[in-house]
Amino acid sequence: MRWTFAAVLYTALTLGANAADVDIAALEALREGHMKKLVFHETPVAASDAAFEDAGGAPMTLAAYEGKYTLVNFWATWCAPCRKEMPSLDRLQAELGGDAFEVVTIATGRNAPAGITRFFDEVGVTNLPKHRDPKQALARDMAVLGLPITVILNPEGEEIARLRGDAEWDSDSAKAIIRALIAAD
């Protein structure tokens, strides 16, 4: 029954919706397990234009990801729930990442590049960026209170959903939500 509903939703979104007309109720119906914590906004919220750093230390902003749905995960090397969650984000990027969707990880606060590399090596992450927000400018501007926090941005760069705490981002529910969003564009 669940797969039938997902197929009908996918078809409906493919035939008639666009990024501005995503059916929030339909997306909420796909939430199961950890995804029940994912809260969709009634109206998209402007994302911050605060700069953060890429793996090489060069400044960048979230505007670099406009044009696709972007799942932005704020985390830290000392965060136990982040350690648990990060491999599922890596698998989600490996399976669904591409021209229409991308997982972006941003270590916020004091996270040395060597510590981030060690963390990724220890948990087996190979598909995610090693971005940093050392002064927490982006996290502060986006009201990141506690870690991990994950936000979903639409192709226009606006926040459309937020999840507090860790989740299984490679679960059937999470993938159905991401696929429905991609199909809606």
C-alpha positions in Angstrom: 0.0 0.0 0.0 2.8 2.4 0.9 4.6 1.8 -2.4 1.3 2.3 -4.3 0.8 5.7 -2.6 4.4 6.7 -3.3 4.0 5.8 -7.0 0.8 7.8 -7.2 2.4 10.7 -5.5 5.5 10.5 -7.7 3.3 10.5 -10.8 1.2 13.4 -9.7 4.2 15.5 -8.8 5.8 14.7 -12.1 2.8 15.6 -14.2 1.7 18.8 -12.5 3.8 20.4 -9.9 6.8 22.7 -9.9 9.1 23.9 -7.1 6.7 26.6 -6.0 3.7 24.3 -6.0 5.0 21.3 -4.0 2.2 19.6 -2.1 3.4 19.8 1.5 0.6 17.5 2.7 1.7 14.8 0.2 5.3 15.1 1.3 4.3 14.9 4.9 2.4 11.7 4.2 5.7 10.2 3.1 7.3 10.8 6.5 7.9 7.6 8.5 10.3 6.7 11.3 13.0 9.4 11.9 11.5 11.4 9.0 8.5 12.3 11.2 10.8 14.9 12.7 11.1 16.6 9.3 9.0 19.8 9.4 8.0 21.4 6.1 7.5 25.2 6.1 4.1 26.5 4.8 6.1 29.2 2.9 9.8 29.0 1.9 12.2 30.9 4.1 15.1 32.8 2.8 18.4 31.1 3.5 21.4 32.9 4.8 24.0 34.5 2.5 26.7 34.2 5.3 30.0 32.8 4.0 31.5 29.5 5.1 34.6 27.7 3.9 35.1 25.0 1.4 37.6 22.2 2.2 40.5 24.4 1.0 39.5 27.3 3.2 38.1 29.4 0.3 34.9 31.4 1.2 31.6 30.3 -0.4 27.9 30.7 0.3 24.8 28.5 -0.1 24.1 30.4 -3.4 26.6 28.0 -5.0 24.0 25.3 -4.7 21.1 27.1 -6.3 19.5 25.3 -9.2 19.0 22.0 -7.3 17.5 20.7 -4.1 20.1 20.8 -1.4 20.1 19.0 1.9 22.4 21.0 4.2 23.6 19.2 7.3 25.2 21.2 10.2 27.4 19.0 12.3 30.5 18.8 14.4 33.3 16.3 15.0 32.5 16.0 18.7 28.8 15.3 18.1 27.8 11.7 18.8 24.5 11.8 16.9 26.4 13.3 13.9 28.7 10.3 14.0 25.7 8.0 13.8 23.9 10.0 11.0 26.8 10.9 8.7 27.1 7.5 7.0 23.4 7.6 6.0 23.9 11.1 4.5 26.9 9.7 2.5 24.8 6.9 1.2 22.0 9.3 0.2 24.4 11.4 -1.7 25.9 8.3 -3.4 22.4 7.2 -4.5 20.5 10.4 -5.3 23.2 13.1 -5.7 23.6 14.7 -9.1 22.3 17.6 -11.1 18.9 17.9 -9.3 20.0 17.1 -5.7 23.0 17.3 -3.5 23.9 16.6 0.2 26.1 19.4 1.7 27.8 18.9 5.1 29.0 21.9 7.0 31.0 21.4 10.2 30.1 24.3 12.4 32.3 25.7 15.2 35.8 24.5 16.1 36.5 21.6 13.7 40.0 21.4 12.4 40.4 20.2 8.8 42.5 17.3 10.0 39.8 16.4 12.6 37.1 16.4 9.8 39.2 14.2 7.6 39.8 11.8 10.5 36.0 11.8 11.4 35.1 11.0 7.7 37.7 8.2 7.6 36.5 6.7 10.9 32.8 6.6 9.8 33.5 5.7 6.2 32.3 8.9 4.5 33.6 9.3 0.9 30.9 11.3 -1.0 30.4 14.4 1.1 32.1 17.8 1.1 34.3 18.9 4.1 32.9 22.4 4.4 33.5 24.4 7.6 31.8 27.3 9.4 34.5 28.0 12.0 33.0 31.2 13.3 29.5 29.8 13.1 28.3 32.8 11.0 26.1 30.7 8.8 24.8 28.5 11.6 24.0 31.5 13.7 22.2 33.2 10.8 20.2 30.1 10.1 19.2 29.6 13.8 21.1 26.3 14.2 20.5 25.6 17.9 22.1 22.3 18.7 23.5 19.6 16.4 22.9 18.0 14.1 20.4 20.2 12.2 19.5 19.5 8.6 17.7 21.9 6.3 16.4 21.3 2.8 16.7 24.1 0.3 14.7 24.4 -2.9 16.4 25.2 -6.2 15.8 28.9 -5.5 18.0 28.6 -2.4 15.1 28.9 0.1 14.7 26.7 3.1 11.6 24.5 2.7 12.1 22.0 5.6 14.1 21.4 8.7 14.9 18.4 10.9 16.4 18.7 14.4 18.5 15.8 15.6 19.9 12.8 13.7 17.9 10.8 11.1 18.3 7.9 8.8 18.7 9.8 5.6 19.0 6.7 3.4 15.7 5.2 4.7 12.9 4.5 2.2 11.0 7.4 3.7 13.8 9.9 3.2 14.5 8.8 -0.3 10.8 8.9 -1.2 10.7 12.5 0.0 13.8 13.5 -1.9 12.6 11.8 -5.1 9.2 13.5 -4.8 10.9 16.9 -4.5 13.2 16.2 -7.5 10.2 15.1 -9.6 8.3 18.3 -8.7 10.9 20.5 -10.2 
